[in-house]
Amino acid sequence: MKSHPTLRKIGLVLKYSAPVVIIVWLLYSIDPEQRRQLAEQQKNWPLLGVAFVLGFTAVWLTFVRWWLLVRALGIPFRLRDAYRLGFLGYLLNFVSVGAVGGDLFKAVFIAHEHPGRRAEAVATVVVDRVIGLYALLVVTAIATLLIDMPDATPEMVAVCRATYLLTALGGAGVMLIMVPGFTSGAVSEFVGGLPKVGPVARKLITAVRMYRKQPGVLAVISVMSLAVHAILSLSVYVTARALYTETPNLAEHMIIVPLSMVAAAVPFTPAGLGTFEFAIDKLYEWVPAVETGVSGILMGLAYRVTTIAIAAVGVVYYWAARREVREVLEEAEQELHRDADGDDESTDASGDHVSGELRTSSQLDSADGEVARAAS
């Protein structure tokens, strides 16, 4: 079924107006006393600088993580190119005019540079996103186990239970899809054919088939993901220490920050604008054992300033390769429109037809063999 251009425009307007509405509402709801106290509080600027460096380091590690995933599939890819595409993708998550986000841009760019490796390019960003998201839950679950909560509020108990449940379900899902029989044959065909979730499931199944024979790479990527989220939590904690005298402790921030990022990962607004701030505001109310007076909204906005400053690095890369970036963005937009129009077949950069986003089962078997040879 083809989507009407008017509906696309309405969706685009909603996509960019929603975060504005949410943030304005959050700012309006800030307690005036909290604003006054923050304005009068002496700021520790060197500590804010440390928080920025920590945030930058965490984002930089995500680029290295993606580079490892690309190299694991035998695709020639330089680390400096991973930085370039990583910063561009990070920027596009904030400012992309169309529906092209950073992940799609990176996948299309790799496919553009390496015709015939389109499925592998998609697999790298799918695995990168899935492992990163699951690591958020793992970090949160570990943090809740390390905190002594004799007088936990009902909200905190609910947060812990939801975290344990999602972590357990995610772990079970990971173990299940690593079983060869699940990602081939009738089971994978059935899951891939499900309405709505089928296309996403097919992408994930394809990615798993490519990486299943490289457990060492997946282990390194998983550890890096845990480190990324721990460093980001530390960055927000250091920011709080720079702005406030009394703050939730580091372990509590290890719960607050990852869960807020889970909320931001929901593709509702660009780069989670608004949804992250809303989530972190609520979690600053529910998680700390002792009330500190820290404004979750202001902390969320302080973190957002850091992310925007990091995204600004992508502007430099954009101006250095404007023409190439525009070509890839146009190609990515065409991919999105083909998917939205429900085309059964699309053409990759080499002119080979693929079904939707993925190749056929026989091609994937061949890809598994290529991966095994590359790993050896």
C-alpha positions in Angstrom: 0.0 0.0 0.0 1.4 3.4 -1.0 1.5 6.1 1.6 0.0 9.5 0.6 2.5 12.4 0.3 0.2 14.5 2.5 0.3 11.8 5.3 4.1 11.9 5.0 4.2 15.7 5.5 1.8 15.4 8.5 4.0 12.8 10.0 7.1 15.0 9.5 5.4 17.9 11.1 4.3 15.8 14.1 7.8 14.4 14.4 9.4 17.8 14.9 6.7 19.6 16.7 6.2 16.9 19.3 9.6 17.4 21.0 9.1 21.2 21.0 5.7 20.8 22.7 7.1 18.3 25.3 10.1 20.5 26.2 8.1 23.7 26.5 5.7 21.9 28.8 8.5 20.5 30.9 10.1 23.9 31.2 6.8 25.4 32.2 6.4 22.7 34.9 9.8 23.4 36.6 9.4 24.6 40.2 10.3 28.4 40.2 12.2 27.7 43.5 14.4 25.1 41.8 15.2 27.6 39.0 16.1 30.2 41.6 18.3 27.9 43.6 20.1 26.7 40.5 20.7 30.3 39.3 22.2 31.2 42.7 24.2 28.0 43.1 27.9 28.4 42.3 28.8 26.3 39.2 31.9 24.1 39.1 32.9 24.8 35.5 36.0 22.5 35.4 33.7 19.6 36.6 31.3 20.5 33.8 34.3 20.2 31.4 35.0 16.7 32.8 31.4 15.8 32.2 31.6 16.9 28.6 34.8 14.9 28.0 33.2 11.8 29.5 30.1 12.2 27.3 32.4 12.7 24.2 34.4 9.6 25.1 31.3 7.5 25.4 30.0 8.6 22.0 33.5 8.0 20.5 33.4 4.4 21.8 30.2 3.8 19.9 31.9 4.7 16.7 34.7 2.3 17.5 32.1 -0.4 18.3 30.4 0.1 14.9 33.8 0.0 13.2 34.5 -3.4 14.7 31.1 -4.7 13.6 31.8 -3.6 10.0 35.3 -5.0 9.9 34.0 -8.3 11.3 32.0 -8.8 8.1 35.1 -8.4 6.0 34.1 -5.0 4.7 37.2 -2.7 4.1 36.6 0.2 6.5 39.1 2.6 8.1 38.7 3.8 11.7 38.8 7.4 10.6 35.9 6.8 8.3 34.0 5.3 11.2 34.6 8.6 13.1 33.5 10.6 10.0 30.3 8.6 9.4 29.7 8.3 13.2 29.7 12.1 13.7 27.6 12.6 10.6 25.1 10.1 11.7 25.0 11.6 15.2 24.3 15.0 13.7 21.6 13.6 11.4 19.7 12.2 14.4 19.2 15.9 15.4 18.8 17.8 12.2 17.8 15.5 9.4 15.2 17.2 7.3 13.5 14.0 6.2 13.0 10.7 7.9 16.6 9.6 7.4 18.3 9.0 10.8 21.9 8.3 11.6 21.6 4.5 11.4 20.0 4.5 8.0 22.5 7.0 6.7 25.5 4.9 7.9 24.1 1.7 6.4 23.3 3.4 3.0 26.8 5.0 3.0 28.5 1.6 3.5 26.4 0.1 0.8 27.1 3.0 -1.5 30.8 2.5 -1.1 30.7 -1.3 -1.4 28.1 -2.3 -4.0 26.8 -5.8 -3.4 27.3 -5.6 0.4 23.9 -4.0 1.2 22.6 -6.7 3.5 25.9 -6.6 5.5 25.7 -2.8 5.8 22.2 -3.1 7.3 23.3 -5.9 9.6 26.1 -3.7 11.2 23.7 -1.0 12.3 21.0 -3.4 13.4 23.4 -5.4 15.7 24.9 -2.1 16.9 21.5 -0.8 17.9 20.2 -4.0 19.5 23.3 -4.7 21.6 23.5 -1.1 22.7 19.8 -1.1 23.8 20.1 -4.4 25.6 23.2 -3.1 27.4 21.2 -0.3 28.8 18.9 -2.8 30.6 21.9 -4.8 31.8 23.6 -1.8 33.3 20.3 -0.8 35.0 19.7 -4.3 36.4 23.2 -4.5 37.8 22.8 -1.0 39.4 19.5 -2.0 41.1 21.1 -5.0 42.6 24.0 -2.9 44.1 21.7 -0.5 45.8 20.3 -1.1 49.3 16.6 -0.2 49.1 15.0 -1.0 52.5 12.4 1.8 52.1 11.9 1.7 48.3 8.9 3.6 47.0 6.2 1.7 45.0 7.4 3.5 41.9 11.0 2.3 42.5 9.8 -1.2 43.1 7.9 -1.0 39.8 11.0 0.3 38.0 13.1 -2.6 39.3 10.6 -5.3 38.4 10.1 -3.9 34.9 13.9 -3.7 34.5 14.4 -7.3 35.6 11.6 -8.5 33.4 12.8 -6.8 30.3 16.4 -7.9 30.9 15.3 -11.5 31.3 13.1 -11.4 28.2 15.9 -9.8 26.3 18.4 -12.4 27.5 16.1 -15.2 26.5 15.5 -13.6 23.1 19.3 -13.3 22.5 19.8 -17.0 23.4 16.9 -18.0 21.3 18.0 -16.2 18.1 21.5 -17.6 18.5 20.1 -21.1 17.9 20.8 -21.9 14.2 17.3 -23.5 13.7 15.6 -20.3 14.7 17.2 -18.1 12.1 16.6 -20.5 9.2 13.8 -22.5 7.7 10.2 -22.3 8.6 10.6 -20.4 11.9 12.4 -17.5 10.3 10.0 -17.4 7.4 7.1 -17.3 9.7 8.5 -14.6 11.9 9.6 -12.5 8.9 6.1 -12.7 7.5 4.4 -11.4 10.5 2.5 -8.1 9.9 4.1 -4.9 11.1 7.0 -6.6 13.0 8.0 -8.9 10.1 10.3 -6.5 8.3 12.2 -5.6 11.5 12.4 -9.2 12.4 13.9 -10.1 9.0 16.6 -7.5 9.5 17.5 -8.8 12.9 17.5 -12.5 11.7 19.8 -11.5 8.8 22.2 -9.7 11.2 22.3 -12.7 13.6 23.1 -15.1 10.8 26.0 -13.0 9.8 27.5 -12.5 13.3 26.6 -15.9 14.9 30.0 -17.4 14.0 31.9 -14.6 15.6 31.2 -14.9 19.3 34.5 -13.2 20.2 33.5 -10.0 18.3 30.1 -10.0 19.9 31.6 -10.4 23.4 33.9 -7.4 22.8 31.1 -5.3 21.5 28.9 -6.2 24.5 31.6 -5.2 27.0 32.1 -1.9 25.1 28.4 -1.3 25.2 28.3 -1.7 29.0 31.3 0.7 29.3 29.5 3.3 27.0 26.4 3.4 29.2 28.4 3.4 32.4 30.5 6.4 31.2 27.4 8.3 30.1 25.8 7.7 33.5 29.0 9.0 35.1 28.9 12.0 32.8 25.4 12.9 34.0 26.4 12.3 37.6 29.4 14.6 37.3 27.2 17.2 35.7 24.8 17.0 38.7 27.8 17.4 41.1 28.9 20.5 39.2 25.5 22.1 39.4 24.1 21.0 42.8 25.5 20.5 46.3 23.4 17.4 47.0 22.7 14.9 44.3 21.6 11.2 43.9 24.6 8.9 44.2 26.4 7.3 41.2 24.6 4.0 41.6 21.3 5.7 41.4 22.4 7.6 38.3 23.3 4.2 36.8 19.5 3.5 37.0 18.2 6.9 36.1 20.3 7.6 33.0 20.1 4.2 31.1 16.3 3.9 31.6 15.9 7.5 30.3 17.9 6.5 27.3 15.6 3.5 26.8 12.7 5.9 26.6 14.7 8.1 24.2 15.4 5.1 21.9 11.7 4.9 21.1 11.5 6.4 17.6 8.9 9.0 18.5 11.0 12.2 18.3 14.4 13.1 16.7 17.3 11.9 18.9 14.7 11.3 21.7 14.2 15.0 22.2 11.6 15.5 24.8 11.1 11.9 25.6 14.5 11.7 27.3 13.8 14.8 29.3 10.4 13.6 30.4 11.7 10.2 31.5 14.7 11.5 33.4 12.5 14.0 35.2 10.2 11.2 36.5 13.2 8.9 37.4 14.8 11.7 39.4 11.6 11.7 41.5 11.3 7.9 41.8 14.8 6.5 42.1 16.7 8.5 44.8 16.4 7.1 48.3 16.8 10.6 49.7 15.2 13.7 48.2 17.9 16.1 46.9 16.1 18.9 45.2 17.8 18.2 41.8 15.5 19.1 38.9 15.4 16.2 36.5 14.2 18.5 33.7 17.2 20.8 34.1 19.5 17.8 34.3 18.0 16.4 31.1 18.5 19.7 29.3 22.1 20.0 30.6 22.8 16.6 29.1 21.1 17.6 25.9 23.4 20.6 25.6 26.4 18.2 25.8 24.9 15.9 23.1 24.3 18.9 20.8 27.8 20.1 21.3 29.1 16.7 20.3 26.8 16.6 17.3 28.3 20.0 16.2 31.5 18.1 15.3 29.4 16.5 12.5 28.9 19.9 11.0 32.6 20.0 10.2 32.5 16.7 8.4 29.3 17.7 6.6 30.9 20.8 5.1 34.0 18.9 4.1 31.9 16.4 2.0 28.6 18.1 1.3 28.1 16.7 -2.1 28.8 13.1 -1.1 26.6 13.4 2.0 23.7 14.8 -0.1 23.9 12.0 -2.6 23.7 9.4 0.2 20.9 11.2 1.9 18.9 11.2 -1.4 19.6 7.5 -1.8 18.5 6.8 1.8 15.2 8.8 1.2 14.5 6.7 -1.8 15.0 3.6 0.3 12.5 4.9 2.8 10.0 5.8 0.2 10.3 2.3 -1.4 9.6 0.7 2.0 6.7 3.1 2.7 5.1 2.4 -0.7 5.3 -1.4 0.0 7.5 -2.3 -3.0 8.3 -6.0 -3.0 11.6 -5.5 -4.6 14.3 -2.8 -4.6 17.6 -2.4 -6.2 20.9 -2.0 -4.4 23.9 0.0 -5.5 25.1 -2.8 -7.7 21.8 -3.2 -9.6 21.1 -6.5 -7.9 17.5 -7.0 -6.8 16.8 -7.8 -3.2 13.5 -8.4 -1.4 12.8 -5.5 0.8 15.9 -4.9 3.0 17.3 -8.4 2.8 18.7 -10.9 0.5 17.5 -14.5 -0.1 18.2 -17.4 2.2 20.8 -18.9 -0.2 22.6 -15.5 -0.4 22.7 -15.4 3.3 24.2 -18.9 3.5 26.9 -17.6 1.2 27.4 -14.6 3.4 27.8 -16.8 6.4 30.6 -18.6 4.6 32.3 -15.3 3.7 32.1 -14.2 7.3 33.7 -17.4 8.5 36.5 -17.0 6.0 37.0 -13.4 7.1 37.2 -14.4 10.7 39.8 -17.0 10.0 
